[in-house]
C-alpha cells in the first residue's frame, strides 16, 4: 500500500510493520525536529550580516 501526504507518520510506520516502541521513537524525533526548526526560524536579535565598507570618493 502506497501512502504519502496527509497520513500521519505513525500510520505509515505502523503499515510498514514497525513495532510500537520504534513508532513512538520515530514520531517523537520528528516532533522534536519540527520544534527545533520552528525555534530557529523565529529567532530574533540575530546580528545583521556584515556590510561591505562604503567607498568615499572626492575627498
C-alpha positions as CSV (number, residue, x, y, z in Angstrom):
1,X,0.0,0.0,0.0
2,X,1.4,3.4,-1.0
3,X,0.7,6.3,1.3
4,X,2.0,9.8,1.1
5,X,0.9,13.3,2.2
6,X,-2.0,13.5,4.5
7,X,-1.2,10.4,6.5
8,X,0.3,10.7,10.0
9,X,3.8,9.4,10.3
10,X,2.7,6.9,12.9
11,X,0.2,5.3,10.5
12,X,2.8,5.0,7.8
13,X,5.3,3.4,10.2
14,X,2.6,1.0,11.5
15,X,1.7,-0.1,8.0
16,X,5.4,-0.7,7.3
17,X,5.4,-3.2,10.3
18,X,7.4,-1.1,12.8
19,X,6.9,-2.1,16.4
20,X,5.1,0.3,18.7
21,X,8.3,1.4,20.7
22,X,10.0,2.3,17.4
23,X,6.9,4.2,16.2
24,X,6.9,6.2,19.3
25,X,10.6,7.0,18.9
26,X,10.2,7.9,15.2
27,X,7.3,10.3,15.9
28,X,8.9,11.8,19.0
29,X,12.1,12.5,17.0
30,X,10.1,14.0,14.1
31,X,8.2,16.3,16.5
32,X,11.4,17.4,18.2
33,X,13.0,18.2,14.8
34,X,9.9,20.3,13.9
35,X,10.1,22.2,17.2
36,X,13.8,22.9,16.7
37,X,13.3,24.1,13.1
38,X,10.4,26.4,14.3
39,X,12.6,27.9,17.0
40,X,15.4,28.6,14.6
41,X,13.1,30.3,12.2
42,X,11.7,32.5,15.0
43,X,14.9,33.7,16.5
44,X,15.2,37.4,16.9
45,X,18.1,39.6,17.7
46,X,20.5,37.8,15.5
47,X,23.3,40.1,14.4
48,X,23.0,41.6,11.0
49,X,25.1,40.3,8.2
50,X,28.3,42.4,7.7
51,X,28.1,45.0,5.1
52,X,30.9,45.9,2.7
53,X,32.7,49.1,3.5
54,X,31.4,52.2,2.0
55,X,33.7,53.8,-0.5
56,X,34.1,57.5,-0.1
57,X,35.3,59.4,-3.1
58,X,36.2,63.0,-3.8
59,X,38.0,63.8,-0.6
